Structure formats: structure tokens, C-alpha cells
């Protein structure tokens, strides 16, 4: 099975490639993070190898109530 890839570019700006709890301007959650129930992310490759150092992450998942993250491959930058 070939997994789909979510790949950051060298110009990526943001908190994470997959963000389950995005912030609005000023660092305030745009929804109450306790409302993040029954989410699933499965069968992906998350590639951050081209992302600049000190910028972003693969997944930002602040609250995990009944959450499932399965079969995720992280290809991370080095240096």
C-alpha cells in the first residue's frame, strides 16, 4: 500500500501541517479545544524535510479526547 504524503514546502508558514486546534490572531483558539472529540488521522506520510528549521511541526493536536492517530510516518528535517 502506498500512503499519501502531506509535504511542507521550504516556504511553509504556520503551526503544523495537520492542526487540530488552530489559533486565531493573538494566540486565541478559534474554538474551545475541549470540543475536539472523535477525530481520526490515519495512513499518511507527513514530510517536514523541506521545512525551515524552527518553523512548524508535523501535527499540532492540543486535546485528544477519543482521538486516534494511526499508521502515520514522520519524515523529519535534520540539522
Helices and strands as residue ranges (DSSP letters): E 4-7, E 16-19, G 33-35, E 40-47, E 57-60, E 68-75
